[in-house]
């Protein structure tokens, strides 16, 4: 337990078992800064003399990128976390809008036996973190569970018994079941961190065993959804064909099991040599999604459209920032980028994780090198984290999503002229439009100019919900307009817009297209890279603190703003004319770069 718990003995979290190599990265482009003066009352819009251009944001509220799934915002939990079921943690997760919880904890899953609450290798598990206690926490949070069945040291019958206990005996209604965790890390390709006691560790063996698991589990409850482990596109060992194999892992597994599974699983740990690199990595999500969807379409046949993509682990590992502000910005950008490209769920690693090494300083902030979103209250090298259950900035990055979207809301297309400002937009069920703006510049505020198609915001100041560097909570304020905002350095700002009273409700977003790499932003192709799998490793060594893993990695033009039924706002000079309740803006166009977030 944590040092401030006087009732129990300290049980440090286990040590990470993997070793990873670094991956290639890209640098982000710094954003331009401008000063915008918006005169809402007088209907005037002018640009300060000599000011640098503002960042142009375009929101096309008449399009649809799909609805926000009920399981979209998820989080990992682990049986070695003694604080997993703390009441404070449950309250914080609920407040953050967490709607999915994963159990029993990454690589631990392939050694964990649910009936006895023990590990094959005799590793340590925390008391009170068994399946029933986890389900009680999931119920308090209001989250759907996703369970990783033991593939490495378990059997199809053990998994089927778990389904029976969960859904027949206890009526928990657990719908989503992964078959194993990061199975390509079983040593078949050389690197080993995952328990796998099968004599044959090939992708062909995994696929055939996967079918056996699915058959046994669905015989108990035909409604359960079964997921297959894939390699992250562009990350080792994606594309590697072992001696004697006809194809790599992903192609082999899906060629055998593609028509019998319900979802595919990838883990997303893009890393980055610096914080700027990290904040650019969500631009790679379009390519990764496209690669996975192409594989599913190739092998699942008529069943392909119903096969979902689940990102059951992600965080900012292998970058300098784990708990500081850059990781918070990465979190909100990553969740929304995956959901906009069709992912059914995104699960952050981890609720609590603990420090691996002593804290460091990133952009003037203390970074505790902890992959948890809540502090475990641990100490390393005489340096201690904040008190247990203190939210790290990553928590607030996730919680910022509650100001943007709720399950069932419609995600719409949005673009930025500068990579330094990311944008995401959602049409809410009550007719509002919420726009999240993420300023990736750690030093400078960003002046942004916003224009809209398919939606007419009400005039005047707007409600904003923001999280800036150094904050310890989300801040709600009334500032700026729908046309112009100043974003603090390293901040997340969500505009909560109401429709103009003159808006005619003919601007319902069109149906969501099949997700492709181009639905939100364009991205460079994901290049294959040698190194290690783009995943996080979990742990085995009892009593040792879990450390930070090493890993490797591997929009088109802005939409035109039409005059239709929307008010079109711009900070790019020109003439503002107001006549008969409509607004016409004549603006000077300039070249733009693709939005990278």
C-alpha positions as CSV (number, residue, x, y, z in Angstrom):
1,X,0.0,0.0,0.0
2,X,1.1,3.6,-0.1
3,X,3.5,5.1,2.5
4,X,0.7,7.0,4.2
5,X,-1.4,3.9,4.8
6,X,-0.7,2.8,8.4
7,X,-2.9,-0.2,8.4
8,X,-1.1,-2.4,5.8
9,X,2.4,-3.3,4.8
10,X,3.9,-1.6,1.8
11,X,3.7,-3.7,-1.4
12,X,5.4,-2.0,-4.3
13,X,4.1,-2.6,-7.8
14,X,5.9,-5.2,-10.0
15,X,8.8,-4.4,-12.3
16,X,8.3,-4.0,-16.1
17,X,9.5,-7.1,-17.9
18,X,10.2,-5.7,-21.4
19,X,13.0,-4.1,-23.2
20,X,12.3,-1.9,-26.2
21,X,14.3,0.1,-28.7
22,X,13.7,3.6,-30.0
23,X,11.7,4.5,-33.1
24,X,11.8,7.2,-35.7
25,X,10.0,10.4,-35.1
26,X,9.0,13.7,-36.6
27,X,9.3,17.2,-35.3
28,X,6.3,19.4,-35.1
29,X,5.9,22.7,-36.7
30,X,5.7,25.8,-34.5
31,X,2.5,27.8,-34.8
32,X,2.2,31.4,-35.9
33,X,0.9,34.0,-33.4
34,X,-1.6,36.7,-34.2
35,X,-3.8,39.3,-32.4
36,X,-7.4,39.2,-33.3
37,X,-9.9,41.9,-32.3
38,X,-13.5,40.8,-32.6
39,X,-16.2,43.4,-32.1
40,X,-19.3,41.4,-31.5
41,X,-21.6,44.1,-30.4
42,X,-20.8,46.4,-33.3
43,X,-20.6,43.6,-35.8
44,X,-17.0,44.5,-36.7
45,X,-14.1,42.1,-37.2
46,X,-10.6,43.5,-37.7
47,X,-7.0,42.4,-37.6
48,X,-4.5,44.4,-35.6
49,X,-1.9,46.2,-37.7
50,X,1.4,44.4,-38.0
51,X,0.1,41.2,-36.3
52,X,1.2,37.8,-37.4
53,X,-1.5,35.7,-39.0
54,X,-3.9,33.8,-36.7
55,X,-4.3,30.1,-36.7
56,X,-7.4,29.3,-38.9
57,X,-9.8,26.7,-37.6
58,X,-12.6,25.4,-39.8
59,X,-15.4,23.4,-38.4
60,X,-17.7,21.6,-40.8
61,X,-20.7,20.8,-38.6
62,X,-22.7,19.4,-41.5
63,X,-20.6,16.3,-41.8
64,X,-20.4,13.3,-39.5
65,X,-17.4,11.2,-38.5
66,X,-19.7,8.9,-36.5
67,X,-21.2,9.0,-33.0
68,X,-19.1,8.9,-29.8
69,X,-19.3,5.2,-28.6
70,X,-20.5,4.4,-25.2
71,X,-17.2,2.6,-24.5
72,X,-15.1,5.3,-26.1
73,X,-13.2,6.6,-23.0
74,X,-11.6,3.7,-21.2
75,X,-8.9,3.0,-18.6
76,X,-6.7,0.0,-17.6
77,X,-6.8,-1.5,-14.1
78,X,-4.4,-4.2,-12.7
79,X,-4.7,-6.9,-10.0
80,X,-1.3,-5.7,-8.6
81,X,-2.7,-2.3,-7.8
82,X,-3.7,-2.2,-4.2
83,X,-5.5,1.1,-4.7
84,X,-7.6,-0.1,-7.7
85,X,-10.9,-0.1,-5.7
86,X,-10.4,3.0,-3.6
87,X,-13.6,5.0,-3.3
88,X,-11.8,8.2,-4.2
89,X,-10.4,6.6,-7.4
90,X,-13.9,5.5,-8.4
91,X,-15.3,8.9,-7.9
92,X,-12.5,10.5,-10.0
93,X,-13.0,8.0,-12.8
94,X,-16.7,8.6,-12.9
95,X,-16.2,12.4,-13.0
96,X,-13.7,11.9,-15.9
97,X,-16.4,10.2,-17.9
98,X,-14.6,6.8,-18.0
99,X,-17.0,4.4,-19.6
100,X,-14.8,1.3,-19.9
101,X,-12.4,-0.5,-17.5
102,X,-10.0,-3.2,-18.6
103,X,-9.0,-6.1,-16.3
104,X,-6.9,-7.9,-15.0
105,X,-3.9,-5.9,-16.2
106,X,-1.9,-6.2,-19.4
107,X,0.7,-9.0,-19.4
108,X,-0.5,-10.1,-16.0
109,X,-3.6,-11.4,-17.9
110,X,-1.6,-14.3,-19.5
111,X,-0.5,-15.5,-16.1
112,X,-3.7,-14.7,-14.1
113,X,-6.2,-17.4,-13.0
114,X,-9.4,-15.8,-12.1
115,X,-10.9,-18.5,-9.9
116,X,-8.0,-18.6,-7.5
117,X,-6.8,-15.0,-7.9
118,X,-3.2,-16.2,-8.5
119,X,-0.5,-16.1,-11.1
120,X,1.1,-19.0,-12.9
121,X,4.5,-17.8,-12.0
122,X,3.7,-17.1,-8.4
123,X,3.8,-13.3,-8.8
124,X,2.2,-10.9,-6.4
125,X,-1.4,-9.9,-6.6
126,X,-3.0,-7.3,-4.3
127,X,-5.7,-8.4,-1.9
128,X,-9.2,-7.3,-2.8
129,X,-8.5,-6.9,-6.5
130,X,-10.2,-10.1,-7.7
131,X,-12.9,-10.2,-10.3
132,X,-15.9,-9.5,-8.1
133,X,-14.2,-6.5,-6.4
134,X,-13.3,-5.2,-9.9
135,X,-16.9,-5.5,-11.0
136,X,-18.1,-3.6,-8.0
137,X,-15.7,-0.8,-8.9
138,X,-16.9,-0.9,-12.6
139,X,-20.5,-0.6,-11.4
140,X,-19.7,2.4,-9.1
141,X,-17.9,4.1,-12.0
142,X,-20.6,3.3,-14.5
143,X,-18.1,1.6,-16.8
144,X,-18.4,-1.4,-19.1
145,X,-15.8,-4.0,-18.4
146,X,-13.5,-5.5,-21.0
147,X,-11.8,-8.7,-19.8
148,X,-8.5,-10.2,-21.1
149,X,-8.8,-13.9,-20.9
150,X,-5.7,-15.9,-20.0
151,X,-4.3,-17.2,-23.2
152,X,-0.7,-17.7,-22.1
153,X,-1.2,-20.2,-19.3
154,X,-4.9,-20.7,-19.4
155,X,-7.3,-22.8,-21.5
156,X,-10.5,-22.3,-23.5
157,X,-12.4,-24.1,-20.7
158,X,-11.0,-21.7,-18.0
159,X,-12.2,-18.8,-20.2
160,X,-15.6,-20.3,-20.8
161,X,-16.0,-20.9,-17.0
162,X,-15.2,-17.2,-16.5
163,X,-17.9,-16.2,-19.0
164,X,-20.4,-18.5,-17.2
165,X,-19.5,-17.1,-13.8
166,X,-19.7,-13.5,-15.0
167,X,-22.8,-13.7,-17.2
168,X,-24.8,-16.7,-16.1
169,X,-24.1,-17.0,-12.4
170,X,-23.6,-13.4,-11.5
171,X,-25.4,-11.7,-14.4
172,X,-22.7,-9.1,-14.8
173,X,-23.3,-8.9,-18.5
174,X,-19.6,-8.7,-19.5
175,X,-19.7,-8.2,-23.3
176,X,-16.1,-7.8,-24.5
177,X,-13.4,-10.4,-24.1
178,X,-9.8,-10.2,-25.4
179,X,-8.0,-13.5,-26.0
180,X,-4.6,-12.8,-24.5
181,X,-2.4,-9.7,-24.3
182,X,0.4,-8.8,-26.7
183,X,0.9,-12.5,-27.7
184,X,3.5,-11.7,-30.4
185,X,5.8,-10.9,-27.4
186,X,5.9,-14.6,-26.6
187,X,9.4,-15.1,-28.0
188,X,8.4,-16.3,-31.4
189,X,10.0,-13.3,-33.0
190,X,12.9,-13.2,-30.6
191,X,11.8,-10.8,-27.9
192,X,9.9,-12.3,-25.0
193,X,7.9,-10.6,-22.3
194,X,4.6,-12.3,-22.5
195,X,3.8,-15.6,-20.8
196,X,2.9,-18.3,-23.4
197,X,3.1,-21.9,-22.4
198,X,1.9,-23.3,-25.7
199,X,4.4,-25.5,-27.4
200,X,3.6,-23.8,-30.7
201,X,3.9,-20.0,-30.4
202,X,3.3,-19.2,-34.0
203,X,0.6,-16.9,-35.3
204,X,-1.1,-19.9,-36.9
205,X,-1.3,-21.6,-33.5
206,X,-2.7,-18.5,-31.9
207,X,-5.4,-18.1,-34.5
208,X,-6.5,-21.8,-34.2
209,X,-6.5,-21.6,-30.4
210,X,-8.4,-18.3,-30.7
211,X,-11.1,-20.1,-32.6
212,X,-11.3,-22.7,-29.8
213,X,-11.6,-20.0,-27.2
214,X,-14.3,-18.3,-29.1
215,X,-16.3,-21.5,-29.6
216,X,-16.1,-22.5,-25.9
217,X,-17.0,-19.0,-24.7
218,X,-19.9,-18.4,-27.1
219,X,-21.3,-21.8,-26.2
220,X,-21.9,-20.4,-22.7
221,X,-23.1,-17.0,-23.8
222,X,-23.6,-16.4,-27.6
223,X,-23.8,-12.6,-27.1
224,X,-20.2,-12.1,-25.9
225,X,-17.7,-10.4,-28.3
226,X,-14.3,-11.9,-28.9
227,X,-11.2,-9.9,-29.8
228,X,-8.0,-11.0,-31.5
229,X,-4.6,-9.5,-30.7
230,X,-2.8,-7.8,-33.6
231,X,0.5,-6.0,-34.0
232,X,0.4,-2.2,-34.2
233,X,0.9,-1.2,-37.8
234,X,4.4,0.1,-38.4
235,X,5.8,-1.2,-35.1
236,X,7.8,-4.3,-34.6
237,X,7.1,-7.2,-35.3
238,X,4.5,-5.9,-37.7
239,X,5.4,-7.1,-41.2
240,X,8.0,-9.6,-39.9
241,X,7.7,-13.1,-41.4
242,X,9.3,-15.8,-39.3
243,X,11.2,-18.7,-40.9
244,X,8.7,-21.2,-42.2
245,X,5.7,-18.9,-42.1
246,X,3.8,-17.8,-45.2
247,X,3.0,-14.3,-43.8
248,X,3.4,-12.0,-40.8
249,X,1.3,-12.1,-37.6
250,X,-1.6,-9.9,-38.6
251,X,-2.2,-11.5,-42.0
252,X,-1.9,-15.0,-40.7
253,X,-4.2,-14.5,-37.7
254,X,-6.9,-12.8,-39.7
255,X,-6.7,-15.2,-42.6
256,X,-7.7,-18.0,-40.2
257,X,-9.9,-16.2,-37.7
258,X,-11.1,-13.1,-39.4
259,X,-14.6,-14.3,-40.1
260,X,-15.1,-15.6,-36.5
261,X,-14.0,-12.6,-34.4
262,X,-15.9,-9.5,-33.3
263,X,-13.1,-7.0,-32.8
264,X,-9.3,-6.6,-33.3
265,X,-6.9,-5.2,-30.6
266,X,-4.0,-3.0,-31.0
267,X,-1.8,-1.1,-28.5
268,X,-0.7,2.4,-29.3
269,X,2.6,3.7,-27.7
270,X,4.0,6.1,-30.3
271,X,6.6,7.7,-28.1
272,X,8.7,10.6,-29.4
273,X,12.2,11.8,-28.7
274,X,10.8,15.1,-27.4
275,X,7.5,16.5,-26.3
276,X,7.0,18.1,-29.7
277,X,7.4,14.7,-31.3
278,X,4.9,13.2,-28.9
279,X,2.3,15.8,-29.7
280,X,2.6,15.2,-33.4
281,X,2.0,11.4,-33.1
282,X,-1.8,11.5,-33.2
283,X,-1.4,12.4,-36.9
284,X,-0.2,8.8,-37.5
285,X,-3.5,7.4,-36.2
286,X,-5.2,7.8,-39.6
287,X,-2.6,5.6,-41.3
288,X,-2.7,3.0,-38.5
289,X,-6.5,2.8,-38.7
290,X,-6.5,2.5,-42.4
291,X,-3.9,-0.3,-42.3
292,X,-6.0,-2.3,-39.8
293,X,-9.2,-1.7,-41.6
294,X,-7.7,-2.8,-44.8
295,X,-6.7,-6.1,-43.2
296,X,-10.1,-6.7,-41.7
297,X,-11.8,-5.9,-45.1
298,X,-9.5,-8.4,-46.8
299,X,-10.1,-11.4,-44.4
300,X,-13.5,-10.9,-42.7
301,X,-15.6,-10.8,-45.9
302,X,-19.2,-9.8,-45.4
303,X,-18.6,-9.8,-41.7
304,X,-15.9,-7.0,-42.0
305,X,-18.2,-4.0,-41.4
306,X,-19.1,-5.3,-37.9
307,X,-15.5,-6.0,-36.8
308,X,-14.5,-3.2,-34.4
309,X,-11.1,-1.8,-33.6
310,X,-10.3,-1.6,-29.9
311,X,-7.2,0.3,-28.6
312,X,-6.9,-1.4,-25.3
313,X,-3.7,0.2,-24.2
314,X,-2.2,3.6,-24.9
315,X,-0.2,6.3,-23.2
316,X,2.9,8.5,-23.7
317,X,5.6,5.9,-22.9
318,X,9.0,6.4,-24.5
319,X,8.6,10.2,-24.5
320,X,10.0,12.6,-21.9
321,X,6.5,13.3,-20.6
322,X,4.4,10.8,-18.6
323,X,2.6,13.0,-16.0
324,X,3.4,16.5,-17.1
325,X,1.4,18.8,-19.4
326,X,2.5,17.5,-22.7
327,X,1.1,14.0,-21.8
328,X,-2.3,15.7,-20.9
329,X,-2.5,17.3,-24.3
330,X,-1.5,14.0,-26.0
331,X,-4.2,12.2,-24.1
332,X,-7.2,14.2,-25.2
333,X,-5.9,14.5,-28.8
334,X,-5.2,10.7,-29.0
335,X,-8.6,9.7,-27.6
336,X,-10.5,11.9,-30.1
337,X,-8.3,11.0,-33.1
338,X,-8.9,7.3,-32.6
339,X,-12.6,7.7,-32.1
340,X,-12.9,10.0,-35.1
341,X,-11.3,7.3,-37.2
342,X,-13.7,4.6,-36.0
343,X,-12.2,3.0,-32.9
344,X,-14.8,1.5,-30.6
345,X,-12.8,2.2,-27.4
346,X,-9.5,3.6,-26.2
347,X,-8.1,2.5,-22.8
348,X,-5.4,4.5,-21.2
349,X,-2.6,2.7,-19.3
350,X,-3.1,3.0,-16.3
351,X,-5.2,3.9,-13.3
352,X,-2.3,3.6,-10.9
353,X,1.2,2.5,-12.0
354,X,3.9,4.0,-9.7
355,X,7.2,5.6,-10.4
356,X,10.0,3.7,-12.1
357,X,12.8,6.2,-11.5
358,X,13.2,9.5,-9.6
359,X,11.2,12.5,-11.0
360,X,12.6,14.7,-13.8
361,X,11.7,18.1,-15.1
362,X,9.9,18.6,-18.4
363,X,9.2,22.1,-19.7
364,X,9.6,23.5,-16.2
365,X,7.2,21.0,-14.6
366,X,8.0,18.0,-12.4
367,X,7.3,14.7,-14.3
368,X,7.0,11.7,-12.0
369,X,7.6,9.2,-14.8
370,X,4.5,7.4,-13.7
371,X,2.1,5.8,-16.2
372,X,-0.8,6.1,-13.9
373,X,-3.4,8.9,-14.1
374,X,-3.7,9.0,-10.3
375,X,-0.7,9.1,-8.0
376,X,0.2,6.0,-6.0
377,X,2.0,8.1,-3.4
378,X,5.3,6.3,-4.0
379,X,8.8,7.4,-3.4
380,X,12.0,6.7,-5.5
381,X,15.5,7.9,-4.6
382,X,14.2,10.0,-1.8
383,X,11.8,11.8,-4.1
384,X,8.1,11.3,-3.6
385,X,4.9,11.7,-5.7
386,X,2.0,13.8,-4.4
387,X,-0.4,12.1,-2.0
388,X,-2.2,9.0,-3.1
389,X,-5.1,9.6,-5.6
390,X,-3.9,13.0,-6.5
391,X,-4.8,13.4,-10.2
392,X,-1.8,13.9,-12.6
393,X,-2.2,16.2,-15.6
394,X,-3.0,13.2,-17.7
395,X,-6.1,12.7,-15.7
396,X,-7.2,16.2,-16.5
397,X,-6.4,15.7,-20.2
398,X,-8.8,12.8,-20.2
399,X,-11.4,14.6,-18.0
400,X,-11.3,17.5,-20.5
401,X,-13.2,15.2,-22.9
402,X,-16.3,15.5,-20.7
403,X,-16.6,19.1,-21.8
404,X,-16.4,18.1,-25.4
405,X,-18.6,15.0,-25.9
406,X,-20.9,12.5,-24.4
407,X,-21.8,9.0,-25.8
408,X,-24.1,9.4,-28.7
409,X,-22.9,12.9,-29.7
410,X,-21.9,13.3,-33.3
411,X,-18.2,13.9,-34.1
412,X,-17.8,16.3,-37.1
413,X,-14.9,17.3,-39.3
414,X,-12.6,20.1,-38.1
415,X,-9.3,21.3,-39.5
416,X,-6.5,23.6,-38.4
417,X,-4.1,25.6,-40.6
418,X,-1.2,25.0,-38.1
419,X,0.1,21.8,-36.7
420,X,0.7,23.6,-33.4
421,X,-3.1,23.8,-32.7
422,X,-5.2,20.6,-32.9
423,X,-8.9,20.7,-33.1
424,X,-11.8,18.3,-32.5
425,X,-15.5,19.2,-32.8
426,X,-18.7,17.5,-31.7
427,X,-22.4,18.2,-32.2
428,X,-24.2,17.6,-28.9
429,X,-27.6,15.9,-28.6
430,X,-29.1,19.2,-27.3
431,X,-28.2,21.1,-30.5
432,X,-25.0,22.7,-29.3
433,X,-21.6,22.5,-30.9
434,X,-18.5,21.9,-28.8
435,X,-15.0,22.7,-30.2
436,X,-11.8,21.5,-28.5
437,X,-8.6,23.5,-29.3
438,X,-5.3,22.2,-28.1
439,X,-2.3,24.6,-28.2
440,X,0.8,22.5,-28.4
441,X,3.3,25.4,-27.9
442,X,4.8,25.2,-24.4
443,X,5.8,28.9,-24.4
444,X,3.4,31.0,-26.5
445,X,-0.3,31.7,-26.6
446,X,-2.1,31.1,-29.8
447,X,-4.6,33.4,-31.5
448,X,-7.2,31.4,-33.4
449,X,-9.8,32.4,-35.9
450,X,-12.8,30.1,-36.3
451,X,-15.2,29.6,-39.2
452,X,-18.2,27.3,-39.4
453,X,-20.2,25.5,-42.1
454,X,-23.5,23.8,-41.3
455,X,-23.9,25.7,-38.0
456,X,-24.6,29.2,-36.9
457,X,-23.3,30.0,-33.4
458,X,-25.0,32.5,-31.2
459,X,-23.3,35.9,-31.1
460,X,-21.4,37.2,-28.1
461,X,-19.1,35.7,-25.6
462,X,-19.0,31.9,-25.2
463,X,-18.5,29.4,-22.4
464,X,-15.1,27.8,-22.3
465,X,-13.8,24.9,-20.3
466,X,-10.0,24.9,-20.2
467,X,-7.0,23.1,-18.7
468,X,-3.7,25.0,-18.8
469,X,-0.2,24.3,-17.5
470,X,-0.1,24.3,-13.7
471,X,-3.8,24.0,-13.3
472,X,-5.2,21.5,-10.7
473,X,-8.8,21.5,-12.1
474,X,-10.8,22.3,-15.2
475,X,-11.7,26.0,-15.4
476,X,-15.1,27.2,-16.7
477,X,-15.2,30.8,-17.9
478,X,-17.0,33.1,-20.3
479,X,-14.5,34.6,-22.7
480,X,-13.8,35.2,-26.4
481,X,-16.3,34.6,-29.1
482,X,-17.2,31.8,-31.5
483,X,-15.0,33.6,-34.1
484,X,-11.9,34.3,-32.0
485,X,-10.1,32.9,-29.0
486,X,-6.7,33.3,-27.4
487,X,-5.4,29.9,-26.2
488,X,-2.9,29.9,-23.4
489,X,0.4,28.1,-24.0
490,X,0.2,24.3,-23.5
491,X,-3.5,24.3,-23.0
492,X,-6.8,22.5,-23.8
493,X,-9.7,24.8,-24.4
494,X,-13.2,23.7,-25.3
495,X,-15.8,26.1,-26.6
496,X,-19.4,25.2,-25.8
497,X,-21.4,27.0,-28.4
498,X,-25.1,27.5,-28.6
499,X,-27.0,27.8,-31.9
500,X,-28.2,31.2,-33.1
501,X,-31.9,31.8,-32.6
502,X,-32.1,32.5,-36.3
503,X,-30.6,29.1,-37.2
504,X,-32.9,26.9,-39.3
505,X,-32.5,23.3,-38.3
506,X,-31.7,21.9,-41.7
507,X,-28.0,21.4,-40.8
508,X,-28.3,17.8,-39.5
509,X,-24.9,16.1,-40.1
510,X,-24.9,13.6,-42.9
511,X,-24.4,9.9,-42.1
512,X,-21.0,8.8,-41.0
513,X,-18.9,7.4,-43.9
514,X,-16.8,4.3,-43.5
515,X,-13.7,5.5,-41.6
516,X,-10.7,6.1,-43.8
517,X,-7.4,7.7,-43.3
518,X,-8.8,11.0,-44.7
519,X,-11.9,11.5,-42.6
520,X,-10.2,13.9,-40.2
521,X,-6.7,14.8,-41.2
522,X,-4.2,13.4,-43.7
523,X,-1.1,11.8,-42.3
524,X,2.1,10.5,-43.7
525,X,2.1,6.7,-44.4
526,X,3.1,4.6,-41.3
527,X,6.5,3.3,-42.1
528,X,7.5,-0.2,-40.9
529,X,10.3,0.0,-38.4
530,X,12.6,-2.5,-36.8
531,X,12.7,-2.6,-33.1
532,X,10.1,-3.8,-30.6
533,X,6.4,-4.0,-30.6
534,X,4.4,-0.8,-30.1
535,X,3.0,-1.9,-26.8
536,X,3.5,-1.4,-23.1
537,X,4.8,-4.2,-21.0
538,X,3.6,-5.2,-17.6
539,X,5.3,-7.0,-14.9
540,X,6.3,-10.1,-13.0
541,X,8.9,-9.5,-10.3
542,X,7.0,-9.4,-7.1
543,X,7.8,-6.6,-4.7
544,X,9.7,-4.5,-7.2
545,X,8.4,-1.1,-8.4
546,X,7.1,-1.0,-11.9
547,X,9.4,1.1,-14.1
548,X,9.0,3.0,-17.3
549,X,9.3,0.7,-20.4
550,X,11.5,1.3,-23.4
551,X,9.7,1.0,-26.8
552,X,10.1,1.7,-30.4
553,X,7.7,3.2,-33.0
554,X,7.5,3.3,-36.0
555,X,-5.5,16.4,-43.9
556,X,-5.7,17.1,-46.7
557,X,-6.4,20.8,-47.5
558,X,-8.8,22.6,-45.2
559,X,-12.4,22.3,-46.1
560,X,-13.9,25.3,-47.9
561,X,-16.3,27.3,-45.9
562,X,-19.5,27.8,-47.9
563,X,-22.1,30.5,-47.4
564,X,-25.1,28.2,-47.2
565,X,-27.1,28.6,-44.0
566,X,-24.1,29.1,-41.8
567,X,-22.6,32.2,-40.4
568,X,-19.0,32.2,-41.7
569,X,-16.5,33.9,-39.4
570,X,-12.9,34.8,-40.3
571,X,-10.0,36.7,-38.7
572,X,-8.5,37.3,-42.1
573,X,-9.4,40.9,-42.8
574,X,-11.6,42.1,-45.5
575,X,-15.2,43.3,-45.3
576,X,-17.9,42.3,-42.9
577,X,-21.4,43.0,-44.2
578,X,-24.6,42.5,-42.2
579,X,-27.9,42.5,-44.0
580,X,-31.3,41.0,-43.3
581,X,-30.1,38.8,-40.5
582,X,-27.3,37.2,-42.5
583,X,-23.6,37.7,-42.2
584,X,-21.3,37.8,-45.2
585,X,-17.5,37.7,-44.8
586,X,-15.2,38.4,-47.7
587,X,-11.8,37.1,-46.8
588,X,-8.4,36.9,-48.2
589,X,-7.2,33.3,-48.6
590,X,-3.7,32.2,-47.9
591,X,-1.8,28.9,-48.2
592,X,-2.2,26.5,-45.3
593,X,-0.5,23.5,-43.9
594,X,-2.4,20.3,-43.0
595,X,-3.7,19.9,-39.5
596,X,-1.5,17.4,-37.8
597,X,-3.5,16.5,-34.7
